[in-house]
């Protein structure tokens, strides 16, 4: 190949195990790609100092770049060594692909060949370090990792459907990071109620929303909404909804007035077919009462200690669809041991192998079996039950759930 084409090449290190080593004892490894021959040979010198590799036949090869799709995308991740999973630290991606990623701001020095567990959101996979930036170069502090289970798709992206429009992809990635900040990072303390929430998105961005609002005087607002549609459009409407709730919650002590204002804002500032179902419950710690409005949302389930079930049915229509809107409020009490489950239909409408839905009956069964646990553990039990029931690796819809247990 002519020298003037060398800039289109990548540099790799391959190991040919000694002929006396069986595949079980020593598996050939591959490191790279490196951006230049200089970086590659510097890495080779370092590799030869590793006892496990010093006896092997390490060779430098140059290859044409693989045609895998790489996307520049900053995603927050957590890293741990497979051999020491109890210690982990944060980093972020520089670019990602189906086969691996380039990471930056890695807090600890990684050796070539090390095996890592990397978590991105709710997903995790095992990677091997195949490249490290040299000191005093633009890539210093960066590492390249190869996914040992690429079918996991830890980045939750459909690379086959992507175009070369990297600015748009970066905007979507930024939207995901911003959207995650909408979910509550802290919970107002309550003496009589233990509660937890979680949202697992089916796409890079989604339209489910939950929140825990400090309403003052020992009161906490529990909000859970499901925006019509999916993807970026639903995420934008969700952001609109979240913003109008937060801006209005301190302006009035009346829940009906607050929701009427939210409906008016959505109706005036969104497309005609866009709307959201929403449950808003205000819990009073001193009286154990939950005053709520259910705006066309799937009825939350309140499981009593005596085994009876109360459904918190709709008290109003959906938000954002009609200019003239009003709601009524209802009230219930959450006693010690009672368990409240607020959820989106992504939970109950998850389908199994035979096309049957997970349904309310299975959800109730899981609540019954785990009712003595803390709220976070109950939530995890439901998530596991839905995951075991679901047919296929990818979610069909966002899964959002809030569990509250009287104490």
C-alpha positions in Angstrom: 0.0 0.0 0.0 1.4 3.4 -0.9 2.7 5.5 2.0 0.3 8.4 1.2 -2.6 6.1 2.3 -1.1 5.4 5.7 -3.3 8.0 7.3 -6.3 5.8 6.6 -4.8 2.9 8.5 -5.1 1.9 12.2 -2.4 0.1 14.2 -3.0 -3.0 16.2 -1.1 -5.5 18.4 -1.8 -9.2 18.0 -0.5 -12.0 20.1 0.2 -15.5 18.8 0.4 -17.8 21.8 3.4 -20.2 22.1 2.7 -23.5 20.4 3.0 -25.2 23.8 0.1 -23.3 25.2 -3.3 -24.9 24.9 -6.3 -22.6 24.1 -7.6 -23.3 27.7 -4.4 -22.1 29.2 -3.8 -19.0 27.1 -6.1 -17.3 24.7 -4.7 -15.0 22.1 -5.4 -11.3 22.7 -5.7 -8.3 20.5 -5.0 -4.6 21.4 -6.0 -1.6 19.4 -6.7 0.3 17.3 -4.0 2.9 17.9 -4.0 6.1 16.0 -0.3 5.9 15.0 2.5 3.5 14.8 4.3 5.5 17.5 1.5 4.9 20.0 1.2 1.3 19.0 4.9 0.5 19.5 5.0 2.4 22.8 2.1 0.2 24.0 3.9 -2.9 22.7 6.9 -2.0 24.9 4.6 -1.7 27.9 2.9 -5.0 27.2 6.2 -6.9 27.1 6.7 -5.9 30.8 3.5 -7.8 31.8 4.5 -11.3 33.0 1.5 -13.0 31.4 2.3 -11.5 28.0 6.1 -11.4 28.0 6.5 -14.9 26.7 4.1 -14.5 23.8 4.8 -13.4 20.2 3.5 -9.9 20.1 3.3 -8.4 16.6 2.4 -5.0 15.2 -0.1 -5.0 12.3 -1.7 -2.2 10.4 -5.2 -2.5 9.1 -7.9 -0.5 7.4 -10.4 0.9 9.9 -13.4 -1.2 10.6 -16.7 0.1 9.2 -18.5 0.0 12.5 -20.6 3.0 13.3 -19.1 5.2 15.9 -21.1 8.1 17.5 -19.6 10.9 19.5 -21.7 10.9 22.6 -21.1 11.9 26.2 -22.8 9.4 28.5 -22.2 9.0 32.2 -20.9 5.6 33.2 -19.6 3.8 36.3 -16.6 1.4 36.1 -15.4 -1.4 38.3 -12.8 -4.1 37.9 -14.3 -7.5 37.4 -11.9 -8.8 40.0 -13.0 -6.1 42.6 -16.7 -5.2 42.0 -17.1 -3.6 45.4 -15.0 -0.5 44.1 -16.4 1.6 41.3 -15.8 5.1 40.0 -17.4 7.5 37.4 -16.3 8.3 33.9 -17.9 9.3 30.6 -17.8 8.2 27.0 -16.2 10.2 24.2 -17.7 8.0 21.5 -19.5 4.7 21.4 -20.2 1.9 19.0 -21.8 -1.6 19.0 -18.3 -3.1 19.7 -17.0 -0.7 22.4 -16.3 2.8 23.4 -13.7 5.4 24.2 -13.8 6.7 27.8 -12.4 9.8 29.4 -11.9 11.1 32.9 -11.2 7.6 34.2 -10.1 8.1 37.8 -7.7 5.1 38.0 -5.0 3.9 35.7 -6.0 1.0 33.5 -3.7 -1.6 32.1 -4.1 -3.1 28.7 -6.0 -6.3 28.8 -7.8 -5.5 32.1 -11.5 -6.7 32.2 -14.0 -4.1 33.5 -17.7 -4.0 34.3 -19.2 -0.8 32.9 -22.7 0.4 33.9 -24.7 3.0 31.8 -28.0 3.8 33.4 -29.8 0.5 34.2 -27.6 -1.5 31.7 -24.2 -3.1 32.2 -21.7 -5.2 30.3 -18.2 -6.6 30.5 -15.4 -4.8 28.5 -11.7 -5.3 28.0 -9.2 -2.4 27.8 -7.6 -2.5 24.4 -6.1 1.0 24.1 -4.8 3.8 26.4 -3.8 7.3 25.5 -0.2 8.3 26.0 0.9 10.9 28.5 1.3 14.4 27.1 -0.9 13.7 24.1 -4.4 14.9 23.3 -5.8 11.5 24.3 -4.0 11.3 27.7 -6.4 10.0 30.3 -8.5 8.2 27.8 -8.9 4.5 27.3 -10.5 2.3 24.6 -12.6 -0.6 25.7 -13.9 -3.6 23.7 -17.3 -5.0 24.7 -17.0 -8.8 25.3 -20.8 -9.1 25.0 -21.8 -6.7 22.2 -25.3 -8.1 21.9 -26.0 -6.4 25.3 -26.2 -3.0 23.5 -25.4 -1.2 26.8 -25.8 2.2 25.1 -29.5 1.5 24.3 -29.0 2.8 20.7 -30.2 1.4 17.4 -26.9 1.9 15.4 -28.4 0.3 12.3 -31.0 3.1 12.0 -28.5 5.9 12.6 -27.3 8.4 10.0 -24.2 10.4 9.9 -26.0 13.4 11.5 -23.8 13.5 14.6 -25.0 16.9 15.8 -28.6 15.5 15.9 -27.4 12.4 17.8 -25.5 14.6 20.2 -28.6 16.7 20.8 -30.6 13.5 21.6 -27.9 12.4 24.0 -27.9 15.8 25.7 -31.7 15.6 25.9 -31.4 12.3 27.7 -28.9 13.7 30.2 -31.2 16.7 30.8 -34.3 14.5 31.1 -32.7 12.4 33.8 -32.3 15.5 35.9 -36.1 15.9 35.9 -36.5 12.8 38.0 -36.2 13.4 41.8 -32.8 13.1 43.3 -33.9 13.4 46.9 -37.0 12.6 48.9 -38.6 14.8 51.5 -38.6 12.9 54.8 -41.8 11.5 56.1 -42.3 9.7 59.4 -45.3 7.6 58.4 -44.5 6.7 54.8 -41.6 4.9 53.2 -41.5 5.5 49.4 -39.4 4.9 46.2 -39.7 5.5 42.5 -38.1 4.4 39.3 -38.4 5.0 35.5 -36.9 2.7 32.9 -37.1 4.2 29.4 -37.8 2.1 26.4 -35.9 4.6 24.1 -33.1 7.0 24.5 -35.6 9.6 25.7 -39.2 9.0 26.8 -42.5 10.4 28.0 -42.9 9.0 31.5 -42.4 11.3 34.5 -42.6 10.9 38.2 -41.7 13.3 41.0 -41.7 13.8 44.8 -42.6 17.4 45.6 -42.1 19.1 49.0 -45.4 20.8 49.5 -44.5 22.2 52.9 -46.0 21.6 56.4 -45.1 17.9 56.3 -46.8 17.3 53.0 -45.3 15.6 49.9 -46.7 15.5 46.4 -46.5 12.2 44.5 -46.7 12.8 40.7 -46.7 10.2 38.0 -47.6 11.0 34.4 -47.6 9.3 31.0 -47.3 11.6 28.0 -48.9 10.5 24.7 -46.4 9.3 22.1 -42.8 8.2 22.3 -39.3 9.5 21.7 -38.2 13.1 21.5 -41.7 14.6 20.9 -43.0 12.9 24.1 -39.8 14.0 26.0 -40.4 17.6 25.1 -44.0 17.4 26.2 -42.9 15.8 29.5 -40.4 18.6 30.1 -43.2 21.1 29.5 -45.4 19.3 32.0 -42.7 19.0 34.6 -41.9 22.7 34.3 -45.5 23.9 34.6 -46.0 21.7 37.7 -42.9 23.0 39.4 -43.6 26.6 38.6 -47.2 26.3 39.8 -46.8 24.3 43.0 -45.6 27.2 45.1 -48.2 29.7 43.8 -51.3 28.1 45.2 -52.2 25.7 48.0 -55.2 24.3 46.0 -54.5 21.1 44.0 -57.4 21.8 41.7 -56.2 25.2 40.8 -52.7 23.9 40.2 -53.8 21.2 37.8 -56.2 23.6 36.0 -53.2 25.9 35.4 -51.1 22.9 34.1 -53.9 21.9 31.8 -54.3 25.4 30.4 -50.5 25.7 29.8 -50.4 22.4 27.9 -53.5 23.2 25.9 -52.1 26.6 24.8 -48.5 25.6 24.2 -48.7 22.1 22.6 -50.1 20.5 19.5 -53.8 19.6 19.6 -53.3 15.9 19.7 -50.8 16.0 22.6 -51.9 15.2 26.1 -50.9 13.5 29.3 -52.5 11.2 31.8 -51.4 12.2 35.4 -51.9 11.1 39.0 -51.1 13.7 41.6 -51.5 12.7 45.3 -50.7 15.0 48.2 -49.8 13.1 51.4 -50.1 14.7 54.8 -47.7 13.1 57.3 -49.6 14.2 60.3 -52.9 12.7 59.3 -51.8 9.9 57.0 -54.3 11.1 54.4 -53.6 11.2 50.7 -55.7 13.8 48.8 -55.5 13.0 45.1 -56.6 13.8 41.5 -56.4 11.1 38.9 -56.4 12.7 35.4 -57.3 9.8 33.1 -54.4 7.7 34.5 -54.3 4.0 35.2 -55.8 3.6 38.6 -53.1 3.1 41.3 -53.6 0.1 43.6 -53.7 0.5 47.4 -53.3 -2.9 49.1 -54.6 -2.9 52.7 -53.1 -5.0 55.5 -56.3 -7.0 55.7 -55.8 -8.1 52.0 -58.5 -5.8 50.5 -57.7 -3.7 47.4 -58.6 -0.1 46.7 -58.3 1.4 43.2 -57.8 5.1 43.1 -59.9 5.7 40.0 -60.1 8.7 37.7 -61.4 12.0 39.0 -60.9 14.0 35.8 -60.0 13.7 32.2 -56.5 13.9 30.7 -54.5 17.1 30.7 -53.8 19.3 27.6 -56.6 18.0 25.3 -59.4 20.3 26.3 -59.4 24.0 26.9 -62.3 23.8 29.5 -61.2 21.5 32.2 -61.9 20.8 35.9 -61.4 18.0 38.4 -62.7 16.7 41.6 -60.5 15.5 44.5 -60.7 12.3 46.4 -59.1 11.2 49.7 -57.9 8.0 51.3 -55.8 7.0 54.2 -52.6 5.0 54.2 -52.2 3.0 57.4 -49.2 1.1 58.7 -48.5 -1.8 56.4 -50.7 -0.6 53.6 -48.9 -0.5 50.2 -49.6 2.0 47.4 -48.5 1.3 43.9 -48.7 4.1 41.3 -47.6 3.0 37.8 -47.8 3.6 34.1 -49.5 1.1 31.7 -46.0 0.0 30.5 -46.0 -2.2 33.6 -49.3 -4.0 33.1 -49.2 -4.0 29.3 -45.8 -5.7 29.0 -46.4 -8.8 26.9 -45.0 -12.3 27.3 -44.1 -15.0 24.9 -47.7 -16.0 24.2 -48.8 -12.4 23.7 -50.6 -12.2 27.1 -50.1 -9.0 29.1 -48.5 -8.9 32.5 -51.7 -7.4 33.8 -53.0 -6.1 37.1 -53.4 -9.7 38.5 -49.7 -10.4 38.3 -48.9 -7.0 39.7 -51.1 -7.7 42.6 -49.6 -11.1 43.2 -46.1 -9.5 43.4 -47.3 -6.8 45.8 -48.9 -9.5 48.0 -45.7 -11.5 48.1 -43.4 -8.6 48.9 -45.7 -6.4 51.0 -43.6 -6.8 54.2 -40.4 -5.4 52.5 -39.3 -1.8 52.3 -40.6 0.2 49.4 -37.3 0.0 47.3 -37.3 -3.8 47.7 -41.0 -4.0 46.6 -40.2 -1.9 43.6 -37.3 -4.2 42.7 -39.5 -7.3 43.0 -42.0 -5.8 40.6 -39.2 -4.8 38.1 -37.8 -8.4 38.2 -41.2 -10.0 37.8 -41.9 -7.8 34.7 -38.5 -8.5 33.3 -38.9 -12.3 33.7 -42.3 -12.2 32.1 -41.4 -9.9 29.2 -40.8 -11.5 25.7 -37.7 -10.0 24.0 -34.7 -8.0 25.2 -36.1 -4.5 24.4 -38.9 -2.7 26.3 -42.1 -2.1 24.4 -42.9 1.0 26.5 -41.5 3.1 29.3 -41.8 1.4 32.8 -42.4 3.9 35.6 -43.4 2.9 39.1 -43.8 4.6 42.6 -44.3 2.4 45.6 -45.2 3.8 49.1 -45.6 1.8 52.3 -47.2 2.9 55.5 -44.9 2.6 58.6 
